[in-house]
Amino acid sequence: MKDSNFLKEHNARHLWHPMAHPAEILAQPPRIIVAAEGVRIRDVDGHEAVDAVGGLWNVNLGFSCQPVKEAIARQLARLPYYSTFRGTTNDTVIELSVALRDFFAPDGLSRAFFTSGGSDSVEVALRLARQYHKIRGEAGRVKFLSLKKGYHGTHTGGASVNGNANFRAPYEPLLPGCHHIPAPYPYRNPFGESDPARLAQLCAAALEDEIAFQGANTIAAFIMEPILGAGGVIVPHESFVPMVREICDRHGILLILDEVITAFGRTGAWTGARLWGVRPDMACTAKAITNGFFPFGAVMIADHVAELFESDRSGAASIGTGYTYSGHPVGAAAGLACLAEMQRLDVARNAAARGRQLFAGVQALQARHELIGDVRGGHGLMVALELVSDRATKAPPPKGVTATIQEEAWRAGAMVRVSGANIILSPPLVVTEADVDTILGALEAGFSAV
Ligand SMILES: Cc1ncc(COP(=O)(O)O)c(C=O)c1O
């Protein structure tokens, strides 16, 4: 490793960072992380903290997970790459497809289409949805519906169904035919409705209304996250996703669940689909599928969708999309090791228990600190605190306050994520009770400093 002077001198000077203004990053260079162990990360100055971000919602098994590292090393030594484009495959990806079929059997998802990450998975799912309707002879079903506040990655299709202006406005015009309905976000919504169950009804009614307005026979799919992550951990009422499923079924619209964050235990259930008791037509996965150690993802496809493609004799089902790294053997090896390890450690159970502790802790923080307008969570290790300068008006927090809290929390032993007015917590699923106490103590230090 280069010495710290070299690293600090060149930090952010010759690379642009995602989701950041290049000038701001030059003025305020990012923290240089140089090592990690267990659930802790260490910066270039030797300061250590619990990573309450979990990498980026992906390092579910922590940074040390030896079986995944060893699987990657073994695969690199034996077969570091081979393509899965028509005509070739590799043994490891075959084995992973069987393991994923078993893992997702309760969700009715039996085929995998492999990708290099979450944005790719969303793009592939959107494409396959359109193709599905073309095979069925309904070529006019090309539009997509989604939720405001939803996050579906940054490819053009994903940005088009994305529900946050920051990720859309600089890149418009986006894909035509993408329409959004209000998110089931009780703290802020256009209906002025704070009761989650009633709000779920109103959002479902808005979905019905949009379908009627667009014409059901023009809509390919509805895509949503089971719990909205990057939008600020927006947890729909338990009635919402089942209602969406019923509406989609009634109108012949495919339901794509974007499980890039929620699959593999983060919500305390093994999948978001299982959390809400629905079966999607497709599910997008990535992130924890390889514990963040290798860029990889999979779109999981329901039996009935797969059967339509596989029984086609017209040629319409020939798949014209995919990536050089689809089914990468090293990613597949990491995926196999992750599946085994997450089940061996029963991380969903720990996520549920530690999630209860974390959520109760931030609720207690809210009682002590006026700045916290809303806290959201209650399902595993996905928790957010929304800051306001005034609880009555819900006006945004004073400028710079989230950055100060983040800095103070870091000093006090936890890395937390700031996104707009939200502080988002998504630690590895292997955190202990003491780790969660450290995160809560660091947040207390952060809020006490402002
Ligand atoms: C729900 C969801 N979908 C898609 C993506 C995009 O994944 P990636 O950044 O791996 O492309 C993310 C990333 O955070 C996500 O949270």
Ligand as a Chemical Component Dictionary entry (heavy atoms), coordinates in Angstrom:
data_LIG
# 
_chem_comp.id                   LIG 
_chem_comp.type                 NON-POLYMER 
_chem_comp.pdbx_formal_charge   0 
_chem_comp.three_letter_code    LIG 
# 
loop_
_chem_comp_atom.comp_id 
_chem_comp_atom.atom_id 
_chem_comp_atom.alt_atom_id 
_chem_comp_atom.type_symbol 
_chem_comp_atom.charge 
_chem_comp_atom.model_Cartn_x 
_chem_comp_atom.model_Cartn_y 
_chem_comp_atom.model_Cartn_z 
_chem_comp_atom.pdbx_ordinal 
LIG C1 C1 C 0 -33.248 -1.555 -4.749 1  
LIG C2 C2 C 0 -32.029 -1.341 -5.580 2  
LIG N1 N1 N 0 -32.066 -1.642 -6.892 3  
LIG C3 C3 C 0 -30.995 -1.496 -7.678 4  
LIG C4 C4 C 0 -29.806 -1.003 -7.187 5  
LIG C5 C5 C 0 -28.626 -0.830 -8.072 6  
LIG O1 O1 O 0 -27.640 -1.734 -7.776 7  
LIG P1 P1 P 0 -26.126 -1.489 -8.279 8  
LIG O2 O2 O 0 -25.649 -0.273 -7.572 9  
LIG O3 O3 O 0 -25.422 -2.761 -7.873 10 
LIG O4 O4 O 0 -26.165 -1.320 -9.751 11 
LIG C6 C6 C 0 -29.716 -0.674 -5.829 12 
LIG C7 C7 C 0 -28.469 -0.143 -5.254 13 
LIG O5 O5 O 0 -28.419 0.337  -4.151 14 
LIG C8 C8 C 0 -30.864 -0.829 -5.006 15 
LIG O6 O6 O 0 -30.835 -0.494 -3.714 16 
# 
loop_
_chem_comp_bond.comp_id 
_chem_comp_bond.atom_id_1 
_chem_comp_bond.atom_id_2 
_chem_comp_bond.value_order 
_chem_comp_bond.pdbx_ordinal 
LIG C1 C2 SING 1  
LIG C2 N1 SING 2  
LIG C2 C8 DOUB 3  
LIG N1 C3 DOUB 4  
LIG C3 C4 SING 5  
LIG C4 C5 SING 6  
LIG C4 C6 DOUB 7  
LIG C5 O1 SING 8  
LIG O1 P1 SING 9  
LIG P1 O2 DOUB 10 
LIG P1 O3 SING 11 
LIG P1 O4 SING 12 
LIG C6 C7 SING 13 
LIG C6 C8 SING 14 
LIG C7 O5 DOUB 15 
LIG C8 O6 SING 16 
# 
